Amino acid sequence: MAAPPPSGGRAVRARAAVAGFARREWGPLYGEVRGALVERRWRAVPLTLAAVLLTAVCQVVQNQEWGYGPVAAIGFVRAGDPLWLALLRTPLSLFVPALDLPVWGALAQILLVFGVAEICLGRVRTVVVAYVCTLAGTLYARLGIAVGPGGPLGLPETDARIVDTGPSAAVVGLAVVVCFQRRAWFTGAAVVVAMAVEVVVKPNLAGKEHLAAIAAALVLCAVAAVFRWWRDQSPPGPGERGVRDGSRSGAPAIRS
């Protein structure tokens, strides 16, 4: 009878398997982010730093006796507000931390997820994804209250008075888009599953808005994938022929 393999060998193989998974899942993403930060340092994430600063300022101001009113007037969003007013306040509401949650959580989320997204997606796409996902949560709240508490997507009427602010919907959407773009499939699936479990365990407004943000992010990913497929399938123009086939001029590559 063959002797069983030593436990040390199994541990080595297990560590090698975990290391291989980590390299496949996060290696390209880590290399891209680290390279940008080493090369450009803070200049790689000016949008992220501005968002962190704005969130910190909003937190300090809204906790002052004189500042709560102005912040509420320009950044508080409720499903019971008129739609036009909610749409005007939605961009700034992303940077107004929720009063019942620790502000360091919002700052950490913005610094990490916005920073990675700004490097991987660029500033314009980061802003677009963050706003679309936040807007999806804002609009869902109105739909959920209209449906009522009876359906799985419904919300009680009392949620219309809840102040709906903070970066969480944008953070969740950006995380999903970055994982999709950089093929970190396991991490992206883990984010989706975690948000679904949150709704099952605590079916409140915030959790369901996170699912709405994920749905908006997946729609954006699908649109981007279709656009790339259409671009690859369309015949190249005169100026694109060299780029598509790898040559500089568009003429057939010279073979030696």
Protein Blocks (a to p, Z undefined) as FASTA:
>chain_A
ZZdddfklmmmmmmmmmmmmmmmmmmmmmmmmmmmmmmnmmmlmmmmmmmmmmmmmmmmm
mmpmklmmmmmmmmpccfkbcfklmmmmmmmmmmmccfkbcfklmmmmmmmmmmmmmmmn
ojklmmmmmmmmmmmmmmmmmmmmmnopmbmkbccfklmmpccedjklmmmmmmmmmmmm
nopaklmmmmmmmmmmmmmmmccfklmmmmmmmmmmmmmmmmmmmmmmmmmmpccdfklm
mmmnopanopacddZZ
